[in-house]
Amino acid sequence: MPLAPCCSFCGSSKGLSRCAACKITPYCSRDHQVLDRERHAPDCRVVKRARGVLELEEQELRDEPGDGLFTPAHPFETSVGHFWGIHSTRDYMRARYALVEANLNIKTFDAVKSAAQHIRDMLRLCRSDNMGVRDLLPALYLRLGRDQEVYDFIKWYETTGNGSDYDWGDMDLPYLDVLNADVFESPQYLCGRFPSLANLVCVALLKIRLILDLVALLNSGCLGRKLPRELLDRVKYFIPSTEPVWKNSKIMSSADNSDRILDLSRQVDMLYVAVAKANKHFWPALLNPGVHLRARPETYSPGSKEEMQLKLQYCFDSWNETPGAIDFIQTMSGTKK
């Protein structure tokens, strides 16, 4: 299930207010904040410190007078899209990513939402994405329940963004402008010779989430033979958690989505194979993450264990927070007990 705003101590969604220091940890009462202080304090201090560093770097960059040659004045106004290519912006971009990492140690809706906003804006400032932060965003959107945005984002990068004629330096060209792409379409276009492991894994999870929702709808339809129609309609409306399912009136009103489930299952099979080919380490590590979630690879090559560790860290929470998703992969891999 997608994350939702709730008290970090008891899970209540009522009367929430945020920690004044980190600003991303909600509590339903002062008492619960006090009770949670010992657990929360270390991560809170890291976030507060990272935000302070970022604010200093941002102010210095906003005050940048420029040298008239290599460094433009006021890059937030004059150089949007070209950050990192300007050397003086790099400390700011590193500080911003450090805040993203600090936020993600706090596993709340507000923390993930804030991290996603930072990543999206970093892409606006540096369209060529020299830091590779785009691989992190789809998994964050999945955790927030923004499934359609996940697919639109990946679809743009795998189509327009992969075009040999796309000029990353031309800020007048459309950027991330795919909207409402068909999440039920074949993922064959993702499975080329040099696939993006991060994109394959996130689309696989998205397709599994669709299957889980459709199976739940199908089961509710079977139960519906013994339930009043008005109760069945209410149950069917509230079961799906994926936007492409609950927003699709044809799916929601269908008595039988079996064909769609079978087609999605074949698509997941295709993605499972593609991920295994791209990096043989990934699926075993997803099922037994252990030390891989704590590794800090400095460099990696396609197909390496280091690549797996980095991409696994990007997406593991999105898998772990989707009930049934890791079990789905266990069954596919033959390791389900």
C-alpha positions as CSV (number, residue, x, y, z in Angstrom):
1,M,0.0,0.0,0.0
2,P,1.2,3.6,-0.7
3,L,2.5,5.5,2.2
4,A,0.1,7.9,3.9
5,P,0.5,10.7,6.5
6,C,0.3,9.2,10.0
7,C,1.8,9.5,13.4
8,S,5.3,8.1,13.5
9,F,4.6,6.6,16.9
10,C,1.1,5.1,16.8
11,G,0.0,5.3,13.2
12,S,-3.0,7.6,13.7
13,S,-3.9,10.0,10.9
14,K,-5.7,12.5,13.1
15,G,-4.5,15.8,14.5
16,L,-1.0,15.6,12.9
17,S,1.7,18.1,13.4
18,R,5.3,17.8,12.2
19,C,8.6,17.7,14.2
20,A,9.8,21.3,14.2
21,A,13.4,20.3,13.6
22,C,13.3,17.9,10.6
23,K,9.8,19.0,9.4
24,I,9.1,15.6,7.9
25,T,8.1,13.5,10.9
26,P,4.4,13.8,11.9
27,Y,2.9,13.1,15.4
28,C,-0.7,13.1,16.6
29,S,0.3,14.5,20.0
30,R,3.1,16.1,22.0
31,D,3.1,13.0,24.2
32,H,3.8,10.7,21.3
33,Q,6.6,12.9,20.0
34,V,8.2,12.8,23.5
35,L,7.9,9.0,23.6
36,D,9.4,8.6,20.2
37,R,12.3,11.1,20.7
38,E,15.0,8.6,21.5
39,R,14.4,6.7,18.3
40,H,13.8,9.7,16.1
41,A,16.6,12.0,17.4
42,P,19.6,10.6,15.5
43,D,17.9,10.8,12.0
44,C,16.3,14.1,12.9
45,R,19.7,15.7,13.6
46,V,21.1,14.4,10.3
47,V,18.2,16.0,8.4
48,K,18.5,19.3,10.2
49,R,22.3,19.4,9.6
50,A,21.9,18.5,5.9
51,R,19.2,21.2,5.5
52,G,21.5,23.8,7.1
53,V,24.3,22.9,4.7
54,L,22.0,23.2,1.7
55,E,20.7,26.5,2.8
56,L,24.2,27.9,3.1
57,E,25.1,26.5,-0.4
58,E,22.0,27.9,-1.9
59,Q,22.5,31.4,-0.5
60,E,26.1,31.4,-1.7
61,L,25.0,30.4,-5.2
62,R,22.2,33.0,-5.3
63,D,24.8,35.6,-4.4
64,E,27.1,34.4,-7.1
65,P,28.4,37.6,-9.0
66,G,29.7,35.6,-11.9
67,D,33.0,36.1,-13.7
68,G,31.7,37.0,-17.1
69,L,33.4,33.9,-18.6
70,F,32.8,30.5,-17.1
71,T,30.5,31.3,-14.2
72,P,27.2,33.2,-14.9
73,A,25.8,35.5,-12.3
74,H,22.6,34.3,-10.4
75,P,22.4,30.8,-11.9
76,F,19.0,30.1,-10.5
77,E,17.7,32.8,-12.8
78,T,20.0,32.5,-15.8
79,S,21.2,28.8,-16.0
80,V,18.2,26.6,-15.2
81,G,18.7,23.2,-16.9
82,H,22.5,23.6,-17.1
83,F,23.5,23.1,-13.5
84,W,26.6,20.8,-12.9
85,G,28.0,22.1,-16.2
86,I,28.7,25.2,-14.2
87,H,31.3,24.2,-11.6
88,S,30.1,26.5,-8.9
89,T,26.7,24.7,-8.8
90,R,28.2,21.3,-7.9
91,D,28.5,21.8,-4.1
92,Y,24.9,22.9,-4.0
93,M,23.7,19.9,-6.0
94,R,25.8,17.5,-3.8
95,A,24.3,19.2,-0.7
96,R,20.8,18.8,-2.1
97,Y,21.3,15.1,-2.7
98,A,22.7,14.7,0.8
99,L,19.4,16.1,2.1
100,V,17.5,13.6,0.0
101,E,19.5,10.7,1.5
102,A,19.0,12.1,5.0
103,N,15.2,12.4,4.4
104,L,15.0,8.8,3.2
105,N,16.3,7.5,6.5
106,I,13.0,8.7,7.9
107,K,10.4,6.5,6.4
108,T,7.4,8.7,6.5
109,F,5.1,10.0,3.8
110,D,6.4,13.5,4.3
111,A,10.0,12.4,4.1
112,V,9.5,10.5,0.8
113,K,7.4,13.3,-0.7
114,S,10.1,15.9,0.2
115,A,12.8,13.7,-1.3
116,A,10.8,13.2,-4.5
117,Q,10.3,17.0,-4.8
118,H,14.0,17.6,-4.4
119,I,14.9,15.0,-7.0
120,R,12.4,16.4,-9.5
121,D,13.7,19.9,-9.0
122,M,17.3,18.7,-9.4
123,L,16.3,17.4,-12.8
124,R,14.8,20.7,-13.7
125,L,18.0,22.5,-12.7
126,C,20.2,19.9,-14.4
127,R,18.3,18.3,-17.3
128,S,21.3,16.1,-18.4
129,D,21.2,14.6,-14.9
130,N,25.0,14.2,-14.4
131,M,24.4,12.8,-10.9
132,G,22.1,10.0,-12.1
133,V,19.3,11.0,-9.7
134,R,16.5,10.1,-12.1
135,D,16.9,6.4,-11.2
136,L,15.7,7.1,-7.7
137,L,12.5,9.0,-8.6
138,P,10.2,6.3,-9.9
139,A,10.6,4.2,-6.7
140,L,9.7,7.3,-4.6
141,Y,6.6,7.9,-6.7
142,L,5.6,4.2,-6.3
143,R,5.9,4.7,-2.5
144,L,3.6,7.7,-2.7
145,G,1.0,5.9,-4.8
146,R,1.7,8.0,-7.9
147,D,1.7,5.0,-10.2
148,Q,0.7,6.8,-13.4
149,E,3.5,9.4,-12.9
150,V,6.0,6.5,-12.5
151,Y,5.1,5.2,-15.9
152,D,4.9,8.5,-17.6
153,F,8.3,9.4,-16.3
154,I,9.9,6.2,-17.4
155,K,8.1,6.2,-20.8
156,W,9.6,9.6,-21.5
157,Y,13.2,8.6,-20.7
158,E,12.9,5.4,-22.6
159,T,11.5,7.0,-25.7
160,T,12.2,10.7,-26.2
161,G,15.0,10.7,-23.7
162,N,16.7,7.9,-25.5
163,G,16.5,9.5,-28.9
164,S,19.9,10.2,-30.5
165,D,18.7,13.5,-31.8
166,Y,17.4,14.9,-28.5
167,D,19.4,18.0,-27.6
168,W,19.8,18.1,-23.8
169,G,21.2,21.6,-24.0
170,D,18.1,23.0,-25.7
171,M,15.8,24.2,-22.9
172,D,13.0,24.9,-25.4
173,L,12.5,21.3,-26.2
174,P,9.7,19.4,-24.4
175,Y,10.9,17.6,-21.2
176,L,9.1,14.9,-19.3
177,D,5.9,15.8,-21.1
178,V,4.4,12.3,-21.4
179,L,1.0,12.2,-19.7
180,N,-1.3,9.2,-19.2
181,A,0.8,6.7,-21.1
182,D,-0.8,3.2,-21.3
183,V,0.5,1.3,-18.2
184,F,-1.1,-1.9,-19.5
185,E,0.9,-1.9,-22.8
186,S,3.7,-4.3,-23.5
187,P,7.1,-3.5,-21.8
188,Q,9.0,-4.9,-24.8
189,Y,10.5,-1.5,-25.6
190,L,12.2,-1.5,-22.2
191,C,14.0,-4.7,-22.9
192,G,16.6,-3.7,-25.4
193,R,20.2,-4.4,-25.7
194,F,21.2,-1.9,-23.0
195,P,18.3,-1.6,-20.6
196,S,18.0,0.5,-17.6
197,L,17.9,-1.8,-14.6
198,A,16.2,0.8,-12.4
199,N,13.4,1.3,-14.9
200,L,12.9,-2.4,-15.5
201,V,12.6,-3.1,-11.8
202,C,10.1,-0.3,-11.2
203,V,7.9,-1.2,-14.1
204,A,8.0,-4.8,-12.9
205,L,6.7,-3.7,-9.5
206,L,4.1,-1.4,-11.1
207,K,2.8,-4.3,-13.2
208,I,2.7,-6.6,-10.2
209,R,0.7,-4.0,-8.3
210,L,-1.8,-3.8,-11.1
211,I,-2.1,-7.6,-11.0
212,L,-2.6,-7.6,-7.2
213,D,-5.4,-5.0,-7.6
214,L,-7.1,-6.8,-10.4
215,V,-7.0,-10.1,-8.6
216,A,-8.6,-8.4,-5.5
217,L,-11.3,-7.0,-7.8
218,L,-11.9,-10.5,-9.3
219,N,-12.1,-12.0,-5.8
220,S,-14.6,-9.3,-4.7
221,G,-16.7,-10.2,-7.8
222,C,-16.8,-13.8,-6.7
223,L,-17.8,-12.8,-3.2
224,G,-20.4,-10.5,-4.8
225,R,-22.6,-13.4,-5.7
226,K,-23.5,-13.6,-2.0
227,L,-23.5,-9.9,-1.3
228,P,-26.0,-7.1,-2.0
229,R,-25.1,-5.1,-5.1
230,E,-24.7,-1.8,-3.3
231,L,-22.2,-3.4,-0.8
232,L,-20.3,-5.0,-3.6
233,D,-19.9,-1.7,-5.4
234,R,-18.6,-0.2,-2.2
235,V,-16.1,-3.0,-1.6
236,K,-14.9,-2.9,-5.2
237,Y,-14.3,0.9,-5.1
238,F,-12.1,0.7,-2.0
239,I,-10.0,-2.3,-2.8
240,P,-7.7,-0.9,-5.6
241,S,-4.7,1.1,-4.5
242,T,-3.2,1.7,-8.0
243,E,-4.4,4.8,-9.8
244,P,-4.5,3.2,-13.2
245,V,-7.0,0.7,-11.9
246,W,-9.3,2.8,-9.7
247,K,-9.5,5.6,-12.3
248,N,-10.4,3.2,-15.1
249,S,-14.2,2.9,-15.1
250,K,-14.1,0.0,-17.6
251,I,-12.0,-2.0,-15.3
252,M,-13.9,-1.1,-12.2
253,S,-17.2,-2.0,-13.7
254,S,-16.0,-5.2,-15.4
255,A,-17.3,-8.5,-13.9
256,D,-14.1,-10.3,-15.1
257,N,-10.7,-8.9,-15.7
258,S,-9.0,-12.4,-16.1
259,D,-7.7,-11.7,-19.6
260,R,-6.1,-8.5,-18.4
261,I,-4.5,-10.3,-15.5
262,L,-3.1,-13.0,-17.8
263,D,-1.7,-10.4,-20.1
264,L,0.0,-8.5,-17.2
265,S,1.4,-11.8,-15.9
266,R,3.0,-12.4,-19.3
267,Q,4.5,-8.9,-19.1
268,V,5.9,-9.5,-15.7
269,D,7.5,-12.7,-17.0
270,M,9.1,-10.7,-19.7
271,L,10.4,-8.1,-17.2
272,Y,11.6,-10.8,-14.8
273,V,13.7,-12.3,-17.6
274,A,15.0,-8.9,-18.7
275,V,16.1,-7.9,-15.2
276,A,17.9,-11.3,-14.7
277,K,19.7,-10.7,-18.0
278,A,20.6,-7.1,-17.1
279,N,21.9,-8.0,-13.7
280,K,21.9,-11.6,-12.4
281,H,22.4,-10.4,-8.8
282,F,19.2,-8.4,-8.5
283,W,16.4,-10.9,-7.9
284,P,18.3,-13.0,-5.4
285,A,19.3,-9.8,-3.5
286,L,15.7,-8.5,-3.5
287,L,14.7,-11.8,-1.7
288,N,17.7,-11.7,0.6
289,P,18.8,-8.0,0.8
290,G,20.9,-8.2,4.0
291,V,24.2,-6.4,3.7
292,H,23.4,-5.1,0.2
293,L,21.2,-2.4,1.7
294,R,24.1,-1.0,3.7
295,A,26.8,-1.2,1.0
296,R,28.2,2.0,-0.3
297,P,29.5,1.3,-3.8
298,E,31.5,4.2,-5.2
299,T,31.4,3.0,-8.8
300,Y,29.7,0.3,-10.8
301,S,29.5,-1.3,-14.2
302,P,26.4,-2.7,-15.9
303,G,25.6,-6.2,-14.5
304,S,27.9,-5.9,-11.5
305,K,27.1,-6.6,-7.9
306,E,27.7,-2.9,-7.2
307,E,25.1,-1.8,-9.7
308,M,22.6,-4.2,-8.0
309,Q,23.4,-2.8,-4.6
310,L,22.8,0.8,-5.7
311,K,19.5,0.1,-7.6
312,L,18.3,-2.2,-4.8
313,Q,18.8,0.6,-2.3
314,Y,16.8,2.9,-4.5
315,C,13.8,0.7,-4.8
316,F,13.7,-1.8,-1.9
317,D,11.3,0.2,0.3
318,S,8.8,0.4,-2.6
319,W,8.8,-3.4,-2.9
320,N,8.7,-3.9,0.8
321,E,5.8,-1.5,1.3
322,T,3.7,-3.3,-1.4
323,P,2.1,-6.3,0.3
324,G,2.5,-9.4,-1.8
325,A,5.0,-8.0,-4.2
326,I,8.1,-9.8,-2.9
327,D,6.1,-13.0,-2.4
328,F,5.2,-12.7,-6.1
329,I,8.9,-12.7,-7.0
330,Q,9.6,-15.6,-4.6
331,T,7.0,-17.7,-6.4
332,M,8.5,-16.8,-9.8
333,S,12.0,-17.6,-8.7
334,G,10.9,-20.9,-7.2
335,T,12.1,-20.0,-3.7
336,K,8.6,-19.7,-2.1
337,K,8.4,-22.1,0.8
